[in-house]
Amino acid sequence: MNRKTTLKGAVALAKTADTDRRTALVKLGVEALADTLIKLAPQNKEVDETIERLVCTPDENAARFEHRLANLSCMDDFVDWRGLSAFVHELQFLLAELKASVTDGRTGFELVVLFFESEQDIFENCDDDGLVGAVFQNDAVEFLGYFGSRCEDKDWLCDELMRLYEQDSFGVRSGIFDNTAQYLSEEKIRLLAVRLQRELQQEPKDYEKRRWLSAIESLARQLKDPDLFEQARRWGRQKLSSEDTCDIARIWFEADDAETALFLLQDIGSECVRSHGYNELLLAIHTKLGNRSEQSMVAWRMFREHRCQDSLNALLQVIGKDQRNLVVGKQAQEILAEKRLSYSDAEFLIDCGLLDEADKYIWDRASQLRGGFYSHILPLAKAMEKDRRFLTATILYRALLDAILARAYAKAYHHGVDYLRKLDAMAKEINLWKNVVPHAGYIQELRISHGRKSSFWVQYEQYEHR
């Protein structure tokens, strides 16, 4: 039984279990369920809020949203990094509850606007690392689209968007025009573009002009209007860069004019040819036009620039899936022959199931490991550990731990403790250390080099005594 079959079976069992539980709960009766929910409410804030939402009218729920938002905006306690994840979840839950409880489009849109207008108080109350900003830029923008599509007064919506964008002090309203095609007609979007152009012409500050231009470009993309997009991109520039030309060509392609898009790309600068976005667009154009030889050339170039499963699959779509083993085998030989360490190549070997090759590749280039590349090294370490290649996993986890301690990055000490605990466990499974310092010696070196980092050692020793 393969992994996909097992996963499908697990999903089917989970659905069956949910159906059985629902049937059993229905049999309990309304009163039993109501009593149970009331008992649970004091123990869980989200359960309590959900019950309130269910028993309140839409108007009452709108008032509840304003009240809860006001409470979040004037909290007594500052939210530091430790409580940030819970705070972000609370903001997302608040918006999700708004969608579930308010049925009138205009009311809902007004409340999402109010959420945006509370940004200053919210940001001043938390130690944001980008997660809170993402709630505004993603979740809140999504709900503007949701309620905007349910509001009949489209002129009012346009006025609100303009007002909201004009007063963007924290830079989190940059995407409020990105989904206007979801709830405004082409005519209204074009009128918005004219209003944005008017604001652009009246803006005295050069750095602020870029903000208005960005909004116009967003509308042009949705309209699939390459002329409007190019006009915005050319504003204040003597010459377009290769990246600019590539972006304009993409709009032509999305406007179903592959020939013009290809014509623009033919004169593009050589510095853009290695760009993934350029090659991705060029491949799509040649596919659209049926240029088989050019498709193959671009697909091979994309694959060689960055070997991964996506680029491999794109290549096989062109040259044939039956070529997979031949391509993977030849690429593995090329990777092993290259002396420079490439984390993406190591990941590629693992993703292709070539664990022996990946093990050798990492081992031979261990001296090039840089623990600061956390997002690349951790997946490699986990893969080696899972396949019980504990010695190679050890050098990877050591690289991560050494980097954390060398930087004295206290916020990441808990990750370092996790890595050291893994090293403790794996050391018991390693009989031959080759040229690697055994675990006891490594711990001793850590104590000497980083003994004064008491916060780290306290956390580690707490785990040891559990």
Residue pairs with C-beta under 8 A, 6 or more apart in sequence:
25 33
37 47
37 51
38 51
40 47
41 47
41 48
41 51
42 48
46 93
49 68
49 93
49 97
50 97
52 64
53 61
53 64
53 97
53 100
53 101
56 64
56 101
58 101
58 102
58 103
58 104
58 107
61 97
61 98
61 101
61 102
62 101
62 102
62 107
62 111
64 101
65 94
65 97
65 98
65 101
65 102
65 111
66 111
66 114
68 94
69 94
69 114
69 115
69 118
70 118
72 90
72 91
72 94
72 118
72 122
72 125
73 118
73 121
73 122
73 125
74 121
74 125
75 125
78 125
78 126
78 127
79 87
79 125
79 126
79 127
80 126
80 127
81 127
81 129
81 411
84 126
84 127
84 128
84 129
84 131
84 132
85 131
87 126
87 132
88 131
88 132
88 134
88 135
91 122
91 132
91 135
91 139
92 135
92 139
94 115
95 112
95 115
95 135
95 139
95 140
95 143
98 108
98 111
98 112
98 143
99 108
99 143
99 146
102 108
102 111
102 147
103 150
104 150
105 147
105 148
105 149
105 150
105 151
105 152
106 147
106 151
106 152
106 153
106 156
107 147
108 143
108 146
108 147
108 150
108 151
109 144
109 147
109 148
109 151
109 157
109 160
110 160
112 140
112 143
112 144
112 147
113 144
113 160
113 164
115 136
115 140
116 136
116 140
116 164
116 172
116 173
116 176
117 164
117 167
119 136
119 169
119 170
119 172
120 169
120 170
122 132
123 132
123 170
126 132
133 170
133 171
133 172
136 172
136 173
137 172
137 174
137 175
138 175
141 175
141 176
141 178
141 179
142 179
144 161
144 176
144 179
145 179
145 180
145 182
145 183
148 157
148 180
148 182
148 183
148 184
149 182
149 183
151 157
151 183
154 183
154 184
154 185
154 188
155 188
157 183
157 184
158 184
158 188
158 191
158 192
158 195
161 176
161 177
161 180
161 192
162 192
162 195
162 196
162 199
164 173
164 176
165 173
165 176
165 177
165 215
166 199
168 174
168 211
174 211
174 214
174 215
175 218
177 192
177 215
177 218
177 219
178 218
178 222
180 188
180 189
180 192
180 219
180 222
181 189
181 222
181 223
184 192
186 223
189 219
189 222
189 223
190 219
190 223
192 219
193 216
193 219
193 220
193 223
193 228
196 212
196 215
196 216
196 219
197 212
197 216
199 212
200 209
200 212
200 213
200 216
200 235
203 209
203 212
206 236
209 235
209 236
213 232
213 233
213 235
216 228
216 232
217 229
217 232
217 233
219 228
220 226
220 228
220 229
220 232
220 251
221 229
221 251
221 254
224 251
224 254
224 255
224 256
225 251
225 255
226 248
226 251
226 252
226 255
226 257
226 260
229 247
229 248
229 251
230 248
230 251
233 240
233 244
233 247
233 248
234 240
237 244
240 248
241 269
242 268
242 269
242 271
242 272
242 278
243 272
243 275
245 264
245 265
245 267
245 268
245 272
246 265
246 268
246 272
246 275
246 277
246 278
246 281
248 264
249 260
249 261
249 262
249 264
249 265
249 281
250 261
250 277
250 281
252 258
252 260
252 261
252 264
253 261
253 281
253 284
253 285
253 288
258 285
258 288
258 289
259 289
261 281
261 285
262 282
262 285
262 286
262 289
265 278
265 281
265 282
265 285
268 278
272 278
273 279
274 305
276 302
276 305
276 306
279 298
279 301
279 302
279 305
280 302
282 294
282 298
283 295
283 298
283 299
283 302
283 314
286 294
286 295
286 298
287 295
292 318
295 318
296 318
296 319
299 311
299 314
299 315
299 317
299 318
299 319
300 315
302 311
302 314
302 315
303 311
303 312
303 314
303 315
305 311
306 344
307 331
307 335
307 344
307 345
307 348
308 344
308 347
308 348
308 351
309 348
309 351
309 352
312 324
312 327
312 328
312 348
312 352
315 327
316 323
316 324
316 327
319 327
328 352
328 354
331 348
332 349
332 352
332 354
332 357
335 342
335 345
335 348
335 349
335 357
335 361
336 357
336 360
336 361
338 345
339 365
340 365
340 368
341 362
341 365
341 368
341 369
343 373
343 376
343 377
343 380
344 376
345 361
346 358
346 361
346 362
346 380
347 376
347 379
347 380
349 355
349 357
349 358
349 361
350 358
350 379
350 380
350 383
355 383
355 387
355 389
358 380
358 383
358 384
359 384
359 389
359 392
362 369
362 380
362 384
362 392
362 395
362 396
363 392
363 395
366 395
369 377
369 395
369 396
369 399
370 399
370 403
371 377
371 399
371 400
371 401
371 402
371 403
371 404
371 406
372 403
372 407
374 400
374 403
377 396
377 399
377 400
378 400
380 396
381 393
381 396
381 397
381 400
384 390
384 392
384 393
384 396
385 393
385 397
385 422
385 426
388 429
390 426
390 429
390 430
391 430
391 432
391 433
391 434
391 436
393 422
393 426
394 423
394 426
394 427
394 430
394 436
394 439
395 436
397 419
397 422
397 423
397 426
398 419
398 423
398 442
400 415
400 416
400 419
401 416
401 419
401 420
401 423
401 446
404 412
404 413
404 415
404 416
404 419
405 416
405 446
405 449
405 450
405 453
405 456
408 453
410 455
410 456
413 453
413 455
413 456
413 459
414 459
416 456
417 456
417 459
417 460
417 463
420 446
420 460
421 460
421 463
423 439
423 442
424 439
427 438
427 439
430 439
437 445
450 456
451 457
